Amino acid sequence: MKKPVEGDRRRFLKATLVLGAAGASAPSLVASAKAAETAASAGSAATPTEQRLRSEFGALDGHDPQSLAIAEVVDPGSDFMVDLLRAADIPYVIAMAGSTFRGLHESIVNYGGNHAPELITCVHEEISAAMCHGYAKVAGKPIACMVHSDVGVQHASMAIYNAWCDRAPMIVLVGNWLDATKRRPWVEWDLSMADVGAIVRDFVKWDDIPVSLQHYSESFMRAREIAMTPPYEPVLLVADSGLQEDPIADRSKLSIPRRAPVSPPAGEPAEIDLVADMLIAAKSPVIVADRAARTAEGMGLVVQLAEALNAPVIDKGGRLNIPTNHYLNQTFLQQSLLAGADVILGLELTDIWGVINDVPDLPGRESRRIVSQTTKVIGISSNYGFVKANVQDIQRYYAADITIAADAQACLPQLIESLNRKLGPAQRQAIAAKKPALEAAFHALRASSAADAARSWDASPIGTGRLCMEIWDQIKGLDWALVCETTTSAWPQRLWDITEYHQYGGSSGGAGVGYMAPAAAGAALAHRDAGRIPVVIQSDGDLMMLPGTLWTLAHHKLPLLMVVHNNRAWHQETMHLQRMAEWRNRGAGTWAVGTTLVDPAIDYATVARGMGVWAEGPISDPAALRPAIARALAVVKQGEPALLDVLTQPR
Amino acid sequence: VALALQIAGGGPTLADPRTVAHGKAIYFGVGCSNCHGGVGQGSILTGPALAPLQLSDEAVVRYVRRPTGLMPPFSATILSENDLQVIIAYLRSQPPTRPPSEIPLLAPYVASSRGK
């Protein structure tokens, strides 16, 4: 092993020149040469020459390049970082290339053989982070994205914020030169920060700047376990560029801590018994769940709890908390159920105030309570014990009757056991007697939803009910998953049989537009490994934020059926602008200014094909939809992404 | 917020096609379609169904001018009486909704409501 030496940059340049002169024979080099040739033929960057390198990187200060010895760096620190990724079971690292993590990039590819972890290439750091978000919700574990110092963190920040609000784990690895004396002039100073984690510290759970490899090792394992201790959240770790590139001084002094999963916080038994007593005493208890189920087992527990009480469940949709075809899933009777509830049990709600109250979008914004004044409210959430001051996803304060700072899923076995222990025969009989009415209400609700879908069945642009039901009809016999919530009129939740936890990916969390496409790509990565067919009903405005996601889908052959719900607008904003104008009694018809995606209308199929994705559209005839979906699904079944651009009704 | 104030009843009217076409243009132009959908189908997220229109013309006018729910008011300054009338004509011209029982992809849901 060689010691770190000065002038390493010059040696790199020399090595580059020598390699270029010697030619390439290894397969990877052949591939690189082909890529360079392709780029050159397309009129982009030319193959580097000594003269070009000199002009780009500066003169060699009078040194003769031929006199500089090539220093081989053996056992670089970034190889150890790859060992850590493996030890932490991180199968993928997602990145857009950046020089501050070139050491780790190279180690993943060459030392690690680009397998477990495999590098997934993106064209924007926001895509990288959002893919981590989407992956984690399917696989139930974090992967990592590598981002390029301050510029990369700033690009990634929106997606990190969504993951924060959505309680999704990911590890953000940031390349950054900490040692100022090692930074090259200009660009490496601009691409360095003294405290790069500060950019996103308000919405990551923990961050650190390790100054040694052993420090990095321990912080890496700590970061992973913090991310995976409820509430799950993103974490950030700086992978100092010097630590990546310098040789390891003494491997024998380095160690990798074992993983130490942390049990989630559960409630005090006495408090759980109080909750059980309140629920048993209730005549009309209602369960409201948002991110209660962290796993398939968690969804099963929510169902057990609901069935033990015959209590209807309102699923707020952060995760799938109860199958959509279960008679106790009465989400779309929310208004009447809450109005009639005498006890409301909130499970992992970020906004319990917003369940009990409302602020109608009317001038003056007067808030109003929408449940009875006598209704008892119970809140169980790990969020009570973990908040940040600046971001406001803490929501408005509500003084519940019982508040438990614990992970809801971890509490459910205790609560179910307590109910089973306390319920007497007469109480069980009374609970069982509720079932026929609840079943009737559920089926009436579904019939009503079907009638709603029929209203625009033959419309063109295509009704969103028709769109969703045509998709459902062709995927329901497959091993499928809907990877994101839709901006349709909630048709999948109303009419699809979503029965498995992994079949529904939930919302963005932070409502940051641009989530859907890359999160769907991340979910598709996890579903590909599980052999499933993922589907996203992709909002057009969202797709325009990060259309480069399409290239990643094609490049990595991620099977995904992307059906663009193309209403040619940021439709929510059309309605906002319209409300403003009408309240002010002016400008009728100006709602389209700045809120619509027309003149020119965007041809998403052409955009997709340009990035290597099979695509058709725009489709506006409802009769043409069914065969188009069949053709697209055939492509996805072959392991490729496919996009259908469908012109749709607004919602 | 439902416009469930008065029920006029009846199927689509046979208005002058030019009136209907003009009504459609106004319906889209002033943004009724944004919340109520292009064919008046409505959405649980944004606004109730308007077709088939089950209110009297007078009830529609009254509500549009002075809504009691979340819908913003449309005064005569921004929506003339004539334009409002042709919008009503457009909505009344909409063909009856096909029953879900006659649509193969929706029929099973209707059957399930009957306890099958």
Interface residues (C-beta under 8 A of the other chain):
Chain A: F332 P360 D361 L362 H443 A444 R446 A447 S449 A450 A451 D452 A453 A454 R455 S456 W457 D458 A459 P461 G463 M469 E470 W472 D473 S489 A490 L495 H571 T574 M575 Q578 R579 A581 E582 W583 N585 R586 G587 A588 G589 W591 Q649 P650 R651
Chain B: G29 V30 G31 S33 N34 C35 G37 G38 V39 G40 Q41 G42 S43 I44 L45 T46 A49 A51 L70 P72 P73 F74 S75 T77 I78 L79 T97 R98 P99 P100 I103 L105 L106 Y109 V110 S112 S113 G115
